[in-house]
Amino acid sequence: MSQQPPLRQPFSNVQLELLKLYASNVSDADLLAIKAAMAKYFFEKAKDAADKAWDEKGLTEEMLLNTHRRTPYRKPQ
């Protein structure tokens, strides 16, 4: 007999937890609170990554404000 390869889980750990939550039929108010908590979590995670990048590059507000970032436009001919 040949061995079958192990089955790969089609869902991530987050998806599995959300599926468990869906099975409990939460109220609309709870659903909004959960969505807000998830949004806050991912916002904080992104903010922390941006702060880390800012610090690693040694950026300052003055450097950012004095950088010319506008798109140059051609004069009509």
C-alpha positions as a Markdown table, in Angstrom:
| # | Residue | x | y | z |
|---|---|---|---|---|
| 1 | Met | 0.0 | 0.0 | 0.0 |
| 2 | Ser | 1.2 | 3.5 | -0.8 |
| 3 | Gln | 0.9 | 6.2 | 1.8 |
| 4 | Gln | -1.5 | 9.0 | 1.0 |
| 5 | Pro | 0.1 | 12.5 | 1.3 |
| 6 | Pro | -1.3 | 14.4 | 4.3 |
| 7 | Leu | -4.3 | 16.5 | 3.6 |
| 8 | Arg | -3.6 | 20.2 | 3.4 |
| 9 | Gln | -5.8 | 22.4 | 5.5 |
| 10 | Pro | -7.7 | 24.6 | 3.0 |
| 11 | Phe | -8.3 | 27.4 | 5.7 |
| 12 | Ser | -5.8 | 29.5 | 7.6 |
| 13 | Asn | -6.0 | 29.7 | 11.4 |
| 14 | Val | -7.8 | 33.1 | 11.2 |
| 15 | Gln | -10.4 | 31.7 | 8.8 |
| 16 | Leu | -11.0 | 28.7 | 11.1 |
| 17 | Glu | -11.6 | 31.0 | 14.0 |
| 18 | Leu | -14.0 | 33.2 | 12.0 |
| 19 | Leu | -15.9 | 30.1 | 10.8 |
| 20 | Lys | -16.4 | 29.1 | 14.5 |
| 21 | Leu | -17.7 | 32.6 | 15.1 |
| 22 | Tyr | -20.1 | 32.4 | 12.2 |
| 23 | Ala | -21.5 | 29.2 | 13.6 |
| 24 | Ser | -22.5 | 31.0 | 16.8 |
| 25 | Asn | -24.7 | 33.5 | 15.0 |
| 26 | Val | -23.6 | 36.7 | 16.8 |
| 27 | Ser | -25.8 | 39.8 | 17.0 |
| 28 | Asp | -25.3 | 42.7 | 14.6 |
| 29 | Ala | -24.0 | 44.8 | 17.4 |
| 30 | Asp | -21.4 | 42.2 | 18.3 |
| 31 | Leu | -20.5 | 41.9 | 14.6 |
| 32 | Leu | -19.8 | 45.6 | 14.4 |
| 33 | Ala | -17.7 | 45.4 | 17.5 |
| 34 | Ile | -15.7 | 42.5 | 16.1 |
| 35 | Lys | -15.1 | 44.4 | 12.8 |
| 36 | Ala | -14.0 | 47.5 | 14.7 |
| 37 | Ala | -11.6 | 45.4 | 16.8 |
| 38 | Met | -10.1 | 43.8 | 13.7 |
| 39 | Ala | -9.8 | 47.2 | 12.0 |
| 40 | Lys | -8.1 | 48.6 | 15.0 |
| 41 | Tyr | -5.7 | 45.7 | 15.3 |
| 42 | Phe | -4.6 | 45.9 | 11.6 |
| 43 | Phe | -4.3 | 49.7 | 11.8 |
| 44 | Glu | -2.0 | 49.5 | 14.8 |
| 45 | Lys | 0.0 | 46.8 | 13.1 |
| 46 | Ala | 0.5 | 49.0 | 10.0 |
| 47 | Lys | 1.2 | 52.1 | 12.1 |
| 48 | Asp | 3.9 | 50.2 | 14.0 |
| 49 | Ala | 5.5 | 49.0 | 10.8 |
| 50 | Ala | 5.4 | 52.6 | 9.4 |
| 51 | Asp | 7.0 | 53.9 | 12.6 |
| 52 | Lys | 9.7 | 51.3 | 12.4 |
| 53 | Ala | 10.5 | 52.2 | 8.8 |
| 54 | Trp | 10.5 | 55.9 | 9.7 |
| 55 | Asp | 13.0 | 55.3 | 12.5 |
| 56 | Glu | 15.2 | 53.0 | 10.5 |
| 57 | Lys | 15.5 | 55.5 | 7.7 |
| 58 | Gly | 16.1 | 58.4 | 10.1 |
| 59 | Leu | 13.3 | 60.5 | 8.6 |
| 60 | Thr | 12.2 | 63.7 | 10.1 |
| 61 | Glu | 9.2 | 65.9 | 9.5 |
| 62 | Glu | 11.4 | 68.6 | 7.9 |
| 63 | Met | 12.8 | 66.1 | 5.5 |
| 64 | Leu | 9.4 | 65.0 | 4.4 |
| 65 | Leu | 8.0 | 68.5 | 4.1 |
| 66 | Asn | 10.9 | 69.8 | 2.1 |
| 67 | Thr | 10.8 | 67.0 | -0.4 |
| 68 | His | 9.4 | 67.9 | -3.8 |
| 69 | Arg | 7.0 | 65.2 | -4.8 |
| 70 | Arg | 4.7 | 66.8 | -7.4 |
| 71 | Thr | 4.5 | 65.4 | -10.9 |
| 72 | Pro | 6.2 | 67.6 | -13.4 |
| 73 | Tyr | 3.9 | 68.7 | -16.2 |
| 74 | Arg | 4.9 | 69.5 | -19.7 |
| 75 | Lys | 4.0 | 72.9 | -21.0 |
| 76 | Pro | 1.6 | 72.8 | -23.9 |
| 77 | Gln | 3.3 | 73.2 | -27.3 |
